[in-house]
Amino acid sequence: MGVSVWRTPSFLFIIMGLFIVAIMYAVYVIARFYDSVEVLVISESAVIIIILSIGNIIIQSVEQIARANKIKSEFVTIASHQLKTPLSQMNWELEILLSKYKSGLTEKQLEIIKIIQRSHETMARLVNDLLDVARIDQGRFVLNKEKVNLLEIIDMIVEENSILAKASNVKISVIKPEKIPEITADKKRIGVAIDNLVSNAVKYIDKKGVVEIKVEADGKNINVYVKDNGVGIQEDQQDKVFQKFFRSDNAVKYQTEGTGLGLYISKNIIEQSGGKMDFKSIEGVGSDFWFSLPIS
């Protein structure tokens, strides 16, 4: 974070606490064995000066950490914006190549182009995730809220993940009512949050499996559950699941690709939409993520 360990606020607070205990004991001893008022005043003045000095160092350390975080967020924003331009151009060129010259390409050439497209999609998603994280950290993550039908979004997400699910030998089942009340949310962002949950569930099923999406309304909220019978998350790592860049050991073992940003972004989207997100998971059994959003 740009601050030495001995100058981190937590370390300095511990030192200050120990120092205060030691000085209080010393003052007690002085007051007990010395009748001189001058000695007592000098010792108490020394305590105040040292406490203020440590406090000043803590404040400077916090300010330094804040500046380092600001610089980091600004760098990520600038770098991500600079990367978006060549990525957009690459996508445009690929579309032209496939629309105008596809008939003249061999199967091997088409296969290479598909690999390039997948790499482009991965890179574009990474850039967008980094931009979203920077906006969240800077308090500039804005949602364009409107009336939204959550069932339509879920159907779209299921369709988009159908190819990945088929390739992974995973079945996606949806349990939902025919109609639910609308919610007020950012349609695109809510789609991102749901897609992160569904795609994660598909990716982290080791072999043949099932992803179950359940939607229900309880009068005040719309509740969505995404359950899988995948590799699960170790119990000692579950408190870190919604942290930036965190990937569990099981996730890294079965899926080398991933940034560890999806769940962090998803939770922020849901919470900024007025909802809540949580999960439970058993290693080797599977995970069950859910979120609720208030009905409009």
Protein Blocks (a to p, Z undefined) as FASTA:
>chain_A
ZZafklgfklmmmmmmmmmmmmmmmmmmmmmmpcbfklmmmmmmmmmmmmmmmmmmmmmm
mmmmmmmmmmmmmmmmmmmmmmmmmmmmmmmmmmmmmmmmmmmpcfklmmmmmmmmmmmm
mmmmmmmmmmmmmmmmnopaccddddddfklmmmmmmmmmmmmmmmnopacdddddfbdc
dddddfklmmmmmmmmmmmmmmmpmbacddddddddehjaccdddddfbebpafklmmmm
mpghiacfklmmmmmgdjhlmmmmmmmmmmmnopacdddddehkbccdddddddZZ
